[in-house]
Amino acid sequence: SMLTGDVRPTSGTASLAGYDVLTQLPQVLGQVGYCPQFDALLEELTGVELLRIFGAIKGVPEDKLEAVVQSLVQKVGLAAHATNPTKGYSGGNKRKLSLAMALVGSPTLVFLDEPSSGMDPFARREMWKVIQTTAKKLGSSVILTT
């Protein structure tokens, strides 16, 4: 919670990618991807729309944004649902979208809080492959929390 800016440390400090959590939180957050335990989705928006918003927030260049969004949609297996409002998504598809949102912007550090809850065994296995492959490709550190 301290590394994501949710809770302010009472003492001490931490840094991420050379940025101080206390004094440079916006720069820290640019390095962090976060998939919360409970999906924080705007239900009236589609998966693609949410990924575009997160891409813009994370500083993905406008001319690359659509390619990044489509790549993430394919990686997490949401192609059949990505243009539908998220209120109609199954629990597993909400988790897939939350994972994709955490990976937008090539974060250095990714926090995943029970990322596979609500997924069937096949989807769970595919999700772990995406996490492993993406972390290696980006050189990211992944922290699983529970």
C-alpha positions in Angstrom: 0.0 0.0 0.0 2.9 2.4 0.7 4.6 1.7 -2.7 1.3 2.4 -4.5 0.6 5.6 -2.6 -2.5 4.3 -0.8 -0.9 4.7 2.6 1.7 7.2 3.6 4.6 5.8 5.6 4.8 6.9 9.2 8.6 6.7 9.1 11.4 5.6 6.8 11.3 5.8 3.0 11.4 3.6 0.0 12.4 4.2 -3.6 11.5 2.6 -6.9 13.6 3.0 -10.0 15.5 5.8 -8.2 12.3 7.7 -7.3 11.5 8.5 -3.7 8.0 7.3 -2.6 7.5 10.3 -0.3 8.6 13.1 -2.5 8.3 11.7 -6.1 5.1 9.7 -6.0 3.9 10.6 -9.5 7.2 9.3 -11.0 7.0 6.2 -8.8 3.4 5.5 -10.0 4.6 5.7 -13.6 6.8 2.7 -12.8 4.1 0.6 -11.1 1.3 -1.6 -12.4 -1.3 -2.7 -9.9 -4.0 -5.3 -10.2 -6.2 -5.0 -7.1 -7.9 -8.0 -5.5 -11.3 -6.5 -6.3 -11.7 -5.3 -9.8 -11.9 -1.5 -10.0 -13.7 -1.2 -13.3 -16.0 1.5 -14.6 -18.8 -0.8 -15.7 -20.2 1.4 -18.4 -16.9 1.5 -20.3 -15.6 -1.2 -22.5 -12.3 -3.0 -21.9 -10.8 -1.2 -24.9 -11.9 2.2 -23.5 -10.4 1.5 -20.1 -7.1 0.3 -21.6 -7.0 3.5 -23.7 -7.6 5.6 -20.6 -4.9 3.8 -18.6 -2.5 4.1 -21.5 -3.0 7.8 -21.7 -2.5 8.1 -17.9 0.6 6.0 -18.1 2.1 8.1 -20.9 1.9 5.7 -23.8 2.5 7.9 -26.9 -0.8 8.6 -28.7 0.5 7.1 -32.0 1.3 3.8 -30.2 -1.7 3.6 -27.9 -4.0 1.6 -30.2 -1.3 -1.0 -30.9 -0.6 -1.3 -27.2 -4.3 -1.7 -26.4 -4.8 -4.3 -29.0 -1.7 -6.2 -28.0 -2.8 -6.4 -24.4 -6.4 -7.5 -25.4 -4.8 -10.3 -27.4 -2.3 -11.3 -24.7 -4.9 -11.7 -22.0 -7.5 -13.4 -24.2 -10.2 -10.7 -24.2 -10.6 -10.2 -28.0 -14.2 -11.6 -28.0 -15.3 -9.2 -25.2 -13.1 -6.1 -25.3 -15.6 -3.9 -27.1 -18.4 -4.8 -24.7 -19.2 -2.8 -21.5 -17.4 -4.4 -18.5 -20.6 -4.7 -16.5 -21.4 -7.8 -18.6 -18.0 -9.5 -18.1 -17.6 -12.7 -16.2 -15.4 -12.7 -13.1 -12.6 -14.3 -15.0 -12.8 -11.7 -17.8 -12.8 -8.9 -15.3 -9.6 -10.4 -13.8 -8.0 -10.6 -17.3 -8.9 -6.9 -17.9 -7.5 -5.9 -14.5 -4.2 -7.7 -15.4 -4.1 -6.0 -18.8 -4.6 -2.6 -17.1 -1.7 -3.4 -14.7 0.6 -4.1 -17.6 -0.1 -0.9 -19.5 2.9 1.4 -19.9 5.5 -1.4 -19.4 5.8 -1.0 -15.6 9.0 -1.8 -13.8 7.1 -3.3 -10.8 3.8 -5.1 -11.0 1.7 -5.8 -7.9 -0.9 -8.6 -8.5 -3.3 -9.2 -5.7 -4.9 -12.6 -6.2 -4.9 -12.1 -10.0 -6.4 -15.5 -10.8 -9.4 -15.5 -8.5 -12.6 -16.4 -10.3 -10.8 -18.0 -13.3 -11.3 -21.5 -14.6 -8.2 -23.7 -14.6 -7.4 -23.2 -18.3 -7.7 -19.4 -18.1 -5.6 -19.4 -14.9 -2.8 -21.3 -16.6 -2.9 -18.9 -19.6 -2.8 -15.9 -17.3 0.3 -17.2 -15.5 2.0 -17.6 -18.9 1.1 -14.0 -19.9 2.5 -12.8 -16.6 5.7 -14.8 -16.9 6.3 -13.9 -20.5 5.6 -10.2 -20.1 7.7 -9.9 -17.0 10.7 -11.4 -18.8 10.2 -9.3 -21.9 9.9 -6.0 -19.9 12.4 -6.9 -17.3 9.7 -6.3 -14.7 9.5 -7.5 -11.2 6.2 -9.1 -10.2 5.0 -9.2 -6.6 2.0 -11.5 -5.9 0.1 -10.4 -2.8 -2.7 -12.0 -0.8 
